[in-house]
């Protein structure tokens, strides 16, 4: 796949590392051009690109910014009509221990409203950057799970294929409105990791019969 990663922070860097390692064609963009160039230089074949028209010709766009910056970041990369957009954001409060959006909407649904025509998929938001950077296998030998939710079946299949090519287990979490559940799940994971002191090498999953 041809993948654009928007963002060069911890999550963006981890995505660039793992998506390129999985054999996909990766481009990366962000506000800090020097940071983007330094990130791209770490991995063979990764391109640092300017934001304008960066979405052109891409199969998947990963928005790896904070929630507050996601819409403007997506609007800066060009025409998103029909594009698969992976929203990894969580609408966290300043102390990371609460959500600013919930119950009747979600970060993903608000992003989808702001970029009509894009096929928004909630995914990867329940993973810490450290898990993504280190790879799909957790310390106990199990594979971390990527949950994905969208109203587009085609977009969901693209994200499922992308996640599995990176080594992750995947679970279809239904329509995009179920981001209202995935975002609090990420909040619980953040509590376990930081509030309860379990560290960032953890990830939620479901066990039992399929």
C-alpha positions as CSV (number, residue, x, y, z in Angstrom):
1,X,0.0,0.0,0.0
2,X,0.9,3.6,-0.4
3,X,0.6,5.1,3.1
4,X,0.9,8.7,4.2
5,X,1.6,9.3,7.9
6,X,0.8,12.8,9.2
7,X,2.8,13.4,12.3
8,X,6.4,12.9,13.4
9,X,6.0,12.4,17.2
10,X,6.1,9.2,19.1
11,X,3.1,7.6,17.3
12,X,4.0,8.9,13.9
13,X,7.6,7.7,14.2
14,X,6.4,4.3,15.3
15,X,4.0,4.0,12.4
16,X,6.7,5.0,9.9
17,X,9.0,2.4,11.4
18,X,6.5,-0.5,11.3
19,X,4.7,0.3,8.1
20,X,8.0,0.6,6.2
21,X,9.3,-2.6,7.8
22,X,6.1,-4.3,6.5
23,X,7.1,-3.4,3.0
24,X,4.6,-0.6,2.3
25,X,5.5,2.6,0.5
26,X,5.6,5.3,3.2
27,X,5.5,9.1,3.0
28,X,5.5,11.3,6.1
29,X,4.6,14.9,6.7
30,X,4.3,17.2,9.7
31,X,4.6,20.9,10.6
32,X,8.3,20.5,11.6
33,X,10.0,19.9,8.2
34,X,13.4,19.2,9.9
35,X,11.9,16.6,12.2
36,X,10.2,14.9,9.2
37,X,13.4,14.8,7.3
38,X,15.3,13.3,10.2
39,X,12.6,10.7,10.7
40,X,12.5,9.7,7.0
41,X,16.2,9.4,6.9
42,X,16.1,6.6,9.4
43,X,14.3,4.2,7.1
44,X,15.1,3.2,3.5
45,X,12.5,4.3,1.0
46,X,10.6,6.6,3.4
47,X,9.8,10.0,1.8
48,X,9.6,13.2,3.6
49,X,6.9,15.3,1.8
50,X,5.3,18.7,2.1
51,X,1.7,18.8,3.3
52,X,0.2,20.3,0.2
53,X,-1.3,17.5,-1.9
54,X,0.4,14.9,0.1
55,X,-2.7,12.7,0.0
56,X,-2.6,12.4,-3.7
57,X,-2.1,8.8,-4.9
58,X,-2.2,7.4,-1.4
59,X,-4.2,4.4,-0.4
60,X,-4.3,5.1,3.4
61,X,-3.7,8.3,5.4
62,X,-2.8,7.9,9.1
63,X,-3.4,10.9,11.2
64,X,-0.9,10.6,14.0
65,X,-1.4,14.0,15.7
66,X,-3.2,15.0,18.8
67,X,-7.0,15.2,18.5
68,X,-7.0,19.0,18.6
69,X,-4.7,19.1,15.5
70,X,-6.2,16.3,13.5
71,X,-8.8,18.2,11.4
72,X,-6.4,20.9,10.3
73,X,-3.7,18.3,9.6
74,X,-6.0,16.3,7.4
75,X,-7.3,19.4,5.6
76,X,-3.7,20.4,4.8
77,X,-2.9,17.3,2.8
78,X,-5.3,17.8,-0.1
79,X,-8.3,16.0,-1.5
80,X,-9.5,13.2,0.8
81,X,-12.5,12.2,-1.2
82,X,-12.8,8.4,-1.0
83,X,-9.6,8.1,0.9
84,X,-9.2,5.7,3.9
85,X,-8.2,7.9,6.8
86,X,-7.0,6.1,10.0
87,X,-7.8,8.1,13.1
88,X,-5.6,7.0,16.0
89,X,-6.5,10.0,18.2
90,X,-8.0,10.1,21.7
91,X,-9.7,13.3,22.9
92,X,-7.8,13.4,26.2
93,X,-7.9,16.0,28.9
94,X,-4.7,17.9,29.8
95,X,-3.8,15.3,32.5
96,X,-4.5,12.3,30.2
97,X,-6.9,10.9,32.7
98,X,-10.2,11.9,31.1
99,X,-12.0,12.5,27.8
100,X,-13.2,15.8,26.4
101,X,-15.7,14.1,24.0
102,X,-18.0,11.2,24.6
103,X,-21.4,9.6,25.1
104,X,-23.2,11.1,22.1
105,X,-20.2,11.5,19.8
106,X,-16.5,10.6,19.5
107,X,-13.3,12.1,18.2
108,X,-13.6,10.0,15.0
109,X,-17.2,11.0,14.3
110,X,-16.2,14.7,14.8
111,X,-13.3,14.3,12.4
112,X,-15.5,12.5,9.9
113,X,-17.9,15.5,9.9
114,X,-15.0,17.8,9.3
115,X,-13.6,15.9,6.3
116,X,-16.8,14.7,4.4
117,X,-16.1,12.2,1.7
118,X,-13.2,10.6,3.6
119,X,-13.7,7.0,4.9
120,X,-12.6,7.4,8.5
121,X,-11.6,4.4,10.4
122,X,-10.9,4.4,14.2
123,X,-7.9,2.2,14.8
124,X,-4.7,1.8,16.7
125,X,-5.9,4.3,19.4
126,X,-5.7,1.6,22.2
127,X,-2.0,1.0,21.6
128,X,0.8,2.9,23.4
129,X,3.5,4.3,21.1
130,X,6.0,2.0,22.8
131,X,4.0,-1.1,21.8
132,X,3.7,0.1,18.3
133,X,7.4,0.9,18.0
134,X,8.6,-2.4,19.5
135,X,6.3,-4.5,17.4
136,X,3.1,-6.5,17.8
137,X,4.3,-9.1,20.3
138,X,3.9,-8.1,23.9
139,X,6.2,-9.2,26.7
140,X,4.1,-12.3,27.6
141,X,4.3,-13.5,24.0
142,X,0.8,-12.5,22.9
143,X,0.0,-10.3,19.9
144,X,-1.4,-6.9,20.6
145,X,-4.8,-6.3,19.1
146,X,-5.8,-3.5,16.7
147,X,-9.5,-2.7,17.0
148,X,-11.0,-1.0,14.0
149,X,-14.4,0.7,13.5
150,X,-15.8,2.4,10.4
151,X,-18.9,2.8,8.3
152,X,-16.9,1.8,5.2
153,X,-16.3,-1.9,4.8
154,X,-13.7,-1.3,2.1
155,X,-11.8,1.0,4.4
156,X,-12.0,-1.4,7.3
157,X,-10.5,-4.2,5.1
158,X,-7.6,-1.9,4.1
159,X,-6.9,-1.1,7.8
160,X,-7.2,-4.8,8.8
161,X,-4.7,-5.7,6.0
162,X,-2.3,-3.0,7.0
163,X,-2.4,-3.9,10.7
164,X,-2.0,-7.6,10.0
165,X,0.9,-6.9,7.7
166,X,2.6,-5.2,10.7
167,X,2.0,-8.4,12.7
168,X,-0.9,-7.3,14.9
169,X,-4.1,-9.3,15.7
170,X,-7.2,-7.5,14.6
171,X,-10.8,-7.2,15.7
172,X,-13.7,-5.6,13.8
173,X,-15.4,-3.2,16.2
174,X,-18.3,-2.3,14.0
175,X,-19.5,1.1,12.8
176,X,-17.7,4.4,13.4
177,X,-20.1,5.3,16.3
178,X,-18.3,2.5,18.3
179,X,-15.3,4.8,18.5
180,X,-17.4,6.1,21.5
181,X,-16.3,2.8,23.2
182,X,-12.8,2.5,21.8
183,X,-11.7,5.9,23.0
184,X,-12.7,5.3,26.7
185,X,-11.0,1.9,26.3
186,X,-7.8,3.7,25.4
187,X,-8.4,5.9,28.5
188,X,-8.5,2.8,30.7
189,X,-5.3,1.5,29.1
190,X,-3.6,4.8,29.9
191,X,-4.8,4.6,33.5
192,X,-3.4,1.1,33.8
193,X,-0.1,2.1,32.1
194,X,0.5,5.4,34.1
195,X,-2.0,5.7,36.9
196,X,-1.7,2.1,38.1
197,X,2.0,1.9,37.3
198,X,1.8,-1.1,34.9
199,X,4.0,0.6,32.3
200,X,3.5,1.1,28.6
201,X,4.1,-2.4,27.3
202,X,0.5,-3.4,27.7
203,X,-2.6,-3.4,25.4
204,X,-6.2,-4.4,25.7
205,X,-7.7,-7.4,24.0
206,X,-10.6,-9.9,24.2
207,X,-10.1,-13.6,24.8
208,X,-12.3,-16.6,24.3
209,X,-14.1,-18.2,21.4
210,X,-14.3,-16.3,18.1
